[in-house]
Amino acid sequence: MATHFSARALFGFFAVAIAAALVAGCSGSQAGLTPTAGGQSVIPPQVKNHCPAHGGVRANPCAVDFTYSSPGPVTVTIRVPKDKKGTLTESDNCGGASGIASVTVNPSDPNQYVVAAGATTGYCTATFNYNGGKHGKLLGYANVDITNSI
């Protein structure tokens, strides 16, 4: 008993397989991209160098990696909205000079910070808050992720 396939049956099989692959590829979850209450996206907008912007506040760069071949220090520039008046403050969990890194404001430019590697390897985050208005409302913020591998 010989088994044979016709060209028509073979094309039909491929058509079904391709249709199933397309449906499977298009049915992936997009929950992270759907708007939340208020119409804002869950994922913050990406700006230059793939850094997220929150309320118009941006950090460049938004990630600092200290390695033996790149020991730093690194100057981070924080952009704030030009049309609003507010105050920029920095806080971090880096532990200062004896910790993972130190983050200090540039005395000649209050929107620039110098990030230097500390004596401890690890990961920390520096947060730059932009507050304004009568009650110091948070208008925006930017995070800088710092990794020390030295």
BELQUILIN-V124186 format. One record per helix or strand of 2 or more residues. SS is the DSSP state (h for helix, s for strand). FROM is the first residue (numbers start at 1). TO is the last residue. If there is no record, write none. Layout:
BEGIN
<<SS & FROM & TO> <SS & FROM & TO>>
END
This chain:
BEGIN
<<h & 7 & 26> <h & 31 & 33> <s & 46 & 47> <h & 48 & 50> <s & 51 & 52> <s & 57 & 60> <s & 63 & 66> <s & 72 & 79> <s & 86 & 92> <s & 101 & 106> <s & 109 & 117> <s & 122 & 132> <s & 137 & 148>>
END
